[in-house]
Amino acid sequence: MKFKFSSAVLVLTLVGISTVYAVTPPKSVKISSNPILIENSFFAGNGGEWFTTLLSKRAIYLVGTSEPAAGPTQGEVIAIDPLTKAQLWDLSLNGTADAIATAATIDTAGNIWVAGSSSTQVVAPTPKPTPTNVINPSGVVIDPTPPIRSDLTQLSVWQVSPDGTLIASYNYEAGRVLQPLSIKLVKSVLQINGSDFQISIDVTGKFSSYSERTFVPVKVSSTQTFKDGLYIWKSYLSKSAIPHVTGWSPKSALPVVLKVGSRTGAIYSAYKISGEVLKVDFLSGLGLVLTTQSAKGYAISLLK
C-alpha cells in the first residue's frame, strides 16, 4: 500500500511539472506600446522633480520634491494602487523651512525611509533641476543631480508608514551642503551616501559614523534583466530589428522590453517604450514597473 501511494504521488507530481512547463511559445509577436498605469506631473512647480520609484505588493511609491507656488519647497511621497490605478495617498515631507527628497528605500516592515536635504529658512524658488537617471541615446544613465542650494546644510531623514503616516523625522546639521544620493538598509542600520559624504542612522534616529569621502554611485546599465518564474524580462536599447518580433525597425537605438522564456529564450511579448526611461524595476507578485518621462510629467507602466 505504501508503494502504491508513493507511486500515485510521483505520477501526480510529474503531471504537475509537465503542465507547468508546457507553455507553447508563439512563432512571432507584434511589438506594442508600453501600457500606462498612471500619468501625471505628480510633483508641482518648476523645481518639482521625481527622484525614485519604490515597489511593494500593495503600492507603487513615487518619491520626489515639489515646489508649490505658495509655501516652502518640500519632499513628497505618493502611493499608487497597482490594481485600481488610484492614488492612495500623497504625503508632504517638510523641514524647518525648505526641504528636498532625493533618495529612498523600504525596510522589511514596509516602512519607507526617505533621505534629503533641508534648510532653516525659505529662499527664492530653485531653477529647474537636471532630469535624473535618464537613459540617453548612448545608453548611459545620468547620475541623480538634486537642485544645488547653498543653504541646504541639514541632512533630513523621514520615516513613513505603508499607509502614508509620517512616523518620525530626523535632522543632522552638517554645516555645509549635503546631497544624499542613496539610502539602504544594512543590518538594521540605514547607510546614506552622497557624492562626498557617508553617514549612518539607526531606526531610533541616532546618526553616527559621519565621514567625508568620495562616493561613486553604481552605474545603472541600459540593459537590465529580471527573473520572473518561467520568464525573464529584458529591458535594453534596441537599434535594429528583433527576430520573431514584428512591427519593429528602429532608425536609432530606442528602449524596448521583452518577456522571454527562461529555458527556451522564446519571446512571449514585446513592448516599445515611449518617453525617456527613468527607472526599471521588478517585484515578484507585482510585475515589471517602468518609470518614464512623458508630456504630462511622468508615467508609470506595469507589465505582467
Residue pairs with C-beta under 8 A, 6 or more apart in sequence:
20 230
21 230
21 263
23 230
23 261
25 261
25 264
25 266
25 267
25 268
26 266
26 267
26 268
27 244
28 244
28 245
28 246
29 244
29 245
29 246
29 267
29 268
29 269
29 270
30 245
30 246
30 247
30 270
31 242
31 245
31 246
31 247
31 248
31 256
31 270
31 271
31 272
32 269
32 270
32 271
32 272
33 271
33 272
33 274
34 257
34 271
34 272
34 273
34 274
34 290
34 292
34 301
34 303
35 301
35 302
35 303
36 299
36 300
36 301
37 60
37 80
37 82
37 85
37 299
37 300
37 301
37 302
38 80
38 85
38 87
38 299
38 300
39 294
39 296
39 297
39 298
39 299
39 300
40 296
40 297
40 298
41 48
41 296
41 297
41 298
42 48
42 50
42 62
42 64
42 76
42 78
42 297
42 298
43 49
43 50
43 64
43 65
43 66
43 76
43 297
44 66
44 67
44 68
44 69
45 66
45 67
45 68
45 69
45 73
45 125
46 67
46 125
46 126
46 127
46 128
47 65
47 66
47 67
47 73
47 125
47 126
47 127
47 128
47 129
47 147
48 64
48 65
48 66
48 67
49 64
49 65
49 128
49 129
49 131
49 132
49 147
50 62
50 63
50 64
50 132
50 278
50 291
50 298
51 63
51 64
51 65
51 101
51 102
51 103
51 104
51 132
51 144
51 146
52 62
52 63
52 64
52 103
52 104
52 133
52 279
53 60
53 61
53 62
53 63
53 278
53 279
53 281
53 289
53 291
53 300
54 60
54 61
54 63
54 104
54 105
54 106
54 112
55 61
55 106
55 281
55 282
55 283
55 286
55 289
56 106
56 110
56 162
56 283
56 286
57 283
57 285
57 286
58 81
58 110
58 162
59 79
59 80
59 81
59 82
59 88
59 162
60 79
60 80
60 82
60 286
60 289
60 300
60 302
61 77
61 78
61 79
61 80
61 104
61 106
61 112
62 77
62 78
62 80
62 291
62 298
62 300
63 75
63 76
63 77
63 78
63 101
63 103
63 104
63 112
63 114
64 75
64 76
64 101
65 73
65 74
65 75
65 76
65 99
65 100
65 101
65 102
65 116
65 146
65 147
66 73
66 74
66 76
66 92
67 73
67 125
67 126
68 74
72 94
72 95
72 97
72 98
72 99
72 122
73 98
73 99
73 100
73 125
73 126
74 92
74 93
74 94
74 95
74 98
74 99
75 92
75 93
75 94
75 99
75 100
75 101
75 114
75 116
75 156
75 158
76 90
76 91
76 92
76 93
76 101
77 90
77 91
77 93
77 101
77 104
77 112
77 114
77 160
77 164
78 87
78 89
78 90
78 91
79 87
79 88
79 89
79 90
79 164
80 86
80 87
80 88
80 300
81 87
81 88
82 286
82 287
82 302
88 164
89 163
89 164
90 164
91 160
91 164
91 165
91 166
93 99
93 101
93 114
93 116
93 156
93 158
93 160
93 166
93 169
95 118
95 119
95 154
95 156
95 171
96 118
96 119
96 120
96 121
96 154
96 171
97 118
97 119
97 120
97 121
97 122
98 118
98 119
98 121
98 122
98 123
98 149
98 151
98 152
99 116
99 117
99 118
99 119
99 156
100 116
100 117
100 118
100 146
100 147
100 152
101 114
101 115
101 116
101 158
102 115
102 116
102 117
102 144
102 146
102 179
102 180
102 181
103 114
103 115
103 116
103 144
103 180
103 181
103 182
103 183
103 192
104 112
104 113
104 114
104 115
104 183
105 112
105 113
105 183
105 184
105 185
105 190
106 112
106 113
107 113
107 185
107 203
108 185
110 161
110 162
111 159
111 160
111 161
111 162
111 167
112 159
112 160
112 161
112 162
113 157
113 158
113 159
113 160
113 183
113 185
113 190
114 157
114 158
114 160
114 183
115 155
115 156
115 157
115 180
115 183
115 192
116 146
116 155
116 156
116 157
116 158
116 180
117 146
117 152
117 153
117 154
117 155
117 156
117 177
117 178
117 179
117 180
118 152
118 154
118 155
118 156
118 171
119 149
119 151
119 152
119 153
119 154
120 151
120 154
121 151
123 149
123 151
126 147
126 149
127 147
129 145
129 146
129 147
130 142
130 145
131 142
131 276
131 278
131 293
132 142
132 143
132 144
132 145
132 278
133 141
133 142
133 143
133 144
133 220
133 278
133 279
134 141
134 142
134 276
134 277
134 278
134 293
135 141
135 222
135 237
135 255
135 276
135 277
136 142
137 237
137 252
137 253
139 221
139 222
139 223
139 237
139 253
140 219
140 222
141 219
141 220
141 221
141 222
143 181
143 217
144 181
144 217
146 179
146 180
148 177
148 179
149 177
150 177
152 177
152 178
152 179
153 173
153 174
153 175
153 176
153 177
153 178
154 171
154 172
154 173
154 174
154 178
155 171
155 172
155 174
155 178
155 180
155 192
155 199
155 207
156 169
156 170
156 171
156 172
157 169
157 170
157 171
157 172
157 183
157 190
157 192
157 201
157 205
158 166
158 168
158 169
158 170
159 166
159 167
159 168
159 169
160 166
160 167
161 167
168 205
170 201
170 205
170 207
172 199
172 201
172 207
172 210
174 197
174 210
178 194
178 197
179 194
179 195
180 192
180 193
180 194
181 193
181 194
181 195
181 215
181 217
182 192
182 193
182 217
183 190
183 191
183 192
183 193
184 190
184 191
185 191
188 202
188 203
189 200
189 201
189 202
189 203
190 200
190 201
190 202
190 203
191 198
191 199
191 200
192 198
192 199
192 200
192 201
193 215
193 217
194 215
195 214
195 215
195 217
196 212
196 213
196 214
196 215
197 210
197 211
197 212
197 213
197 215
198 209
198 210
198 211
198 213
198 215
199 207
199 208
199 209
199 210
199 211
200 207
200 208
200 209
201 207
201 208
202 208
222 236
222 237
222 255
223 234
223 235
223 236
223 237
224 234
224 235
224 236
224 280
225 232
225 233
225 234
225 235
226 232
226 233
226 282
226 288
227 262
228 259
228 282
228 284
228 287
228 288
229 262
229 284
230 261
230 262
230 263
231 259
231 260
231 261
231 262
231 268
232 259
232 260
232 261
232 262
233 257
233 258
233 259
233 282
233 288
233 303
234 257
234 258
234 259
234 260
235 255
235 256
235 257
235 277
235 280
235 288
235 290
236 255
236 256
237 253
237 254
237 255
237 256
238 248
238 250
238 253
238 254
238 255
238 256
239 250
239 252
239 253
239 254
240 249
240 250
241 248
241 249
242 248
242 256
242 258
242 267
242 270
244 266
244 267
245 258
245 267
245 270
248 256
248 270
248 272
254 272
254 273
255 272
255 273
255 277
256 270
256 271
256 272
256 273
257 270
257 271
257 273
257 280
257 288
257 290
257 303
258 267
258 269
258 270
258 271
259 267
259 268
259 269
259 270
259 303
260 266
260 267
260 268
261 268
269 303
271 303
273 290
273 292
273 301
274 292
274 294
275 292
275 293
275 294
275 299
276 292
276 293
277 290
277 291
277 292
278 291
278 292
278 293
278 298
279 290
279 291
280 288
280 289
280 290
280 291
281 288
281 289
282 288
282 289
283 289
286 302
287 302
287 303
287 304
288 302
288 303
288 304
289 300
289 301
289 302
289 303
290 300
290 301
290 303
291 298
291 299
291 300
292 298
292 299
292 301
293 299
